[in-house]
Amino acid sequence: MTFLTKPFDRTEVLLRMQNLLRSRMLHCQLQDNNEKLEERIFQRTVELRNAKDEILQLLGRAGEYRDDMTGKHTQRVGELSEQIARHMNLTERQVELIGRAAPLHDIGKIGISDDLLLKPGRYEPQEYERMKLHTAIGASILEGSRFDLLMIARSIAYSHHEKWDGTGYPLGLQGDAIPLEARIVAIADFYDALTHERPYKNAWTHEEAAAEIANQCGRHFDPAVVEAFMKVFK
């Protein structure tokens, strides 16, 4: 607060007014600069997030490229996983993380040879054991990150072939011991794999795939996740 003593001195009054106007002008300039800086920071944050998302999509596509030349499988699995997660009433943050991490579920296929990955027909027992290693390879690739997104992606890559009844791989986990994000992606991956042609199989209809998921409820798949999937399917 500025005080002027009486009687007023004209020169002092003018100087005080000039100082106040200059202070106000500087304050407005500083406020404007701060707003511009905040806008630049926001734009940069958006750019960094978009770049991170794009890198994750490219990594996911790299894992699928040899048995899905379009790279669309990873994208579809991510979208379906997000929808299932939302129907399970998870928080929006959890839904977002699962949807963004799911496309990396098969990143470990990078370490599987083409002769095995592209083989038509069923695998021999030894070949199947080699193929199962893609879960451990994927977990190894994503190991050690301190970011929630990549930690969830690692969990999905490692556990999306576990089964509700404990007969899956690589650890034979059972029931709730299987991470929820992996249980969700397991159904999304299974459904998309069935409904699209692969080197070793023809595509199933959507109805046939949904019926098979319902049939595997409580064995291959978590009943709660099957229920959420059916809501999405309908």
C-alpha positions in Angstrom: 0.0 0.0 0.0 1.3 3.4 -0.9 0.8 6.4 1.3 1.0 10.1 0.4 1.3 12.8 3.0 -0.5 16.1 3.0 0.0 18.6 1.7 0.5 16.7 -1.6 3.6 17.4 -3.5 2.9 17.4 -7.3 6.2 15.9 -8.2 6.0 13.2 -5.6 2.5 12.3 -6.7 3.6 11.9 -10.3 6.6 9.8 -9.3 4.4 7.6 -7.2 1.9 7.2 -10.0 4.6 6.3 -12.5 6.1 3.7 -10.1 2.7 2.1 -9.5 1.9 2.0 -13.3 5.4 0.6 -14.0 4.9 -2.1 -11.3 1.5 -3.0 -12.7 2.9 -3.3 -16.2 5.7 -5.5 -15.0 3.3 -7.6 -13.0 1.1 -8.1 -16.1 4.1 -8.9 -18.3 5.3 -11.5 -15.7 1.8 -13.1 -15.5 1.6 -13.2 -19.3 5.1 -14.9 -19.5 4.0 -17.4 -16.9 0.9 -18.3 -18.8 2.9 -18.7 -22.0 5.4 -20.9 -20.2 2.7 -23.1 -18.7 1.2 -23.5 -22.2 4.6 -24.5 -23.6 5.1 -27.0 -20.8 1.6 -28.4 -21.4 2.3 -28.8 -25.1 5.6 -30.4 -24.4 4.0 -32.8 -22.0 1.4 -33.8 -24.6 4.2 -34.3 -27.2 6.2 -36.5 -24.9 3.2 -38.6 -24.0 2.3 -39.0 -27.7 5.9 -40.0 -28.4 5.8 -42.5 -25.6 2.5 -44.0 -26.8 3.9 -44.2 -30.4 7.0 -46.0 -29.2 4.9 -48.5 -27.2 2.7 -49.1 -30.3 5.8 -49.7 -32.5 7.3 -52.0 -29.9 4.1 -54.0 -29.8 3.9 -54.1 -33.6 7.5 -55.4 -33.7 6.5 -58.4 -31.6 3.6 -59.2 -33.9 5.1 -58.2 -37.3 6.2 -61.7 -38.4 2.8 -63.4 -37.9 0.6 -60.4 -38.4 1.9 -58.2 -41.2 -0.7 -55.5 -40.5 0.3 -55.1 -36.9 -3.4 -54.6 -36.1 -3.6 -57.5 -33.6 -1.8 -55.6 -30.9 -4.0 -52.5 -31.5 -7.2 -54.6 -31.4 -6.1 -56.4 -28.2 -5.4 -53.0 -26.5 -8.8 -51.6 -27.5 -10.7 -54.7 -26.4 -8.7 -55.0 -23.1 -9.6 -51.4 -22.3 -13.3 -52.0 -22.9 -13.3 -55.1 -20.7 -11.5 -53.3 -18.0 -14.0 -50.5 -18.1 -16.9 -52.9 -17.7 -15.2 -54.3 -14.6 -15.6 -50.9 -13.0 -11.9 -50.2 -12.6 -10.7 -46.7 -12.1 -10.2 -44.7 -15.3 -6.4 -44.6 -14.6 -6.4 -48.5 -14.4 -8.4 -48.7 -17.6 -6.1 -46.4 -19.4 -2.9 -48.2 -18.2 -4.3 -51.6 -19.2 -5.4 -50.4 -22.6 -2.0 -48.8 -23.3 0.1 -51.7 -21.9 -1.9 -54.6 -23.6 -0.4 -54.1 -27.1 3.0 -55.2 -25.6 1.7 -58.6 -24.5 3.6 -60.6 -27.2 6.7 -58.4 -27.4 8.7 -61.6 -26.4 7.9 -63.1 -29.9 10.9 -61.0 -31.0 13.0 -63.8 -29.5 11.2 -66.7 -31.3 12.6 -68.0 -34.6 10.5 -67.7 -37.8 10.5 -71.4 -38.5 8.6 -71.9 -35.3 6.5 -68.8 -35.2 5.2 -69.2 -38.8 4.8 -73.0 -38.7 1.5 -74.2 -40.1 -0.4 -76.8 -38.0 0.2 -77.9 -34.4 3.5 -77.7 -32.6 5.4 -80.8 -31.5 5.9 -80.9 -27.7 9.4 -79.6 -27.9 8.4 -76.8 -30.2 5.5 -75.8 -27.9 8.0 -75.6 -25.0 10.2 -73.2 -27.1 7.2 -71.1 -28.1 6.2 -70.7 -24.4 9.4 -68.9 -23.8 8.0 -65.8 -25.4 6.4 -64.9 -22.1 9.7 -64.9 -20.2 11.5 -63.1 -23.1 8.8 -60.4 -23.0 9.1 -60.0 -19.3 12.9 -59.8 -19.6 12.6 -57.0 -22.2 10.4 -55.0 -20.0 12.2 -55.7 -16.8 13.4 -53.0 -14.4 11.2 -50.0 -15.4 10.0 -47.7 -12.7 7.0 -46.5 -14.7 3.5 -47.9 -13.9 2.7 -48.4 -17.6 5.8 -50.6 -18.3 5.4 -52.5 -15.0 1.9 -53.5 -16.0 3.1 -54.3 -19.5 5.7 -56.6 -18.0 3.1 -58.3 -15.9 0.8 -58.8 -18.9 3.7 -60.1 -21.1 4.7 -62.7 -18.5 1.3 -63.9 -17.3 -1.3 -63.6 -20.2 -1.0 -67.3 -20.9 -1.8 -68.3 -17.3 -5.2 -70.1 -16.8 -7.8 -69.6 -14.1 -7.6 -73.4 -13.2 -3.7 -73.3 -12.9 -2.9 -75.2 -16.1 -1.4 -72.3 -17.9 2.2 -71.1 -18.2 4.9 -70.1 -17.4 4.3 -70.5 -13.6 1.0 -72.4 -13.4 -0.6 -69.6 -11.4 -4.2 -70.1 -10.4 -7.2 -67.9 -9.7 -6.5 -64.5 -8.2 -2.8 -65.2 -8.1 -2.8 -64.3 -11.8 -2.6 -60.5 -12.1 -5.9 -59.0 -13.1 -4.4 -57.1 -16.1 -3.1 -60.4 -17.4 -6.5 -62.1 -17.0 -8.2 -59.3 -18.9 -5.7 -59.4 -21.8 -5.8 -63.2 -21.9 -9.5 -63.0 -23.1 -8.8 -60.1 -25.5 -5.9 -61.9 -27.0 -7.7 -65.3 -27.3 -10.8 -63.7 -28.9 -8.8 -61.8 -31.5 -6.6 -64.7 -32.3 -9.6 -66.9 -32.9 -11.5 -64.4 -35.1 -8.5 -63.7 -37.4 -6.7 -66.1 -39.7 -3.2 -67.3 -38.6 -0.6 -69.5 -40.4 -1.9 -72.5 -38.5 -5.7 -71.8 -38.5 -8.7 -70.3 -40.3 -10.7 -67.5 -38.7 -13.6 -68.3 -36.4 -16.8 -66.3 -36.5 -17.3 -63.8 -33.7 -20.2 -65.9 -32.3 -18.1 -69.0 -32.3 -15.2 -67.3 -30.5 -17.6 -65.8 -27.8 -19.2 -69.2 -27.3 -15.7 -70.8 -26.8 -14.8 -68.1 -24.2 -18.1 -68.8 -22.4 -17.3 -72.5 -22.5 -13.9 -71.9 -20.9 -15.3 -69.8 -18.1 -13.9 -71.0 -14.8 -11.2 -73.1 -16.5 -9.1 -71.0 -18.9 -10.7 -67.7 -17.9 -11.7 -65.7 -14.8 -15.5 -65.8 -14.6 -15.6 -62.1 -13.6 -13.6 -61.2 -16.7 -15.8 -63.4 -18.9 -18.9 -61.6 -17.6 -17.3 -58.2 -18.5 -16.3 -59.5 -21.9 -19.8 -60.7 -22.6 -21.1 -57.2 -21.8 -18.7 -55.8 -24.4 -19.6 -58.5 -26.9 -23.3 -57.8 -26.7 
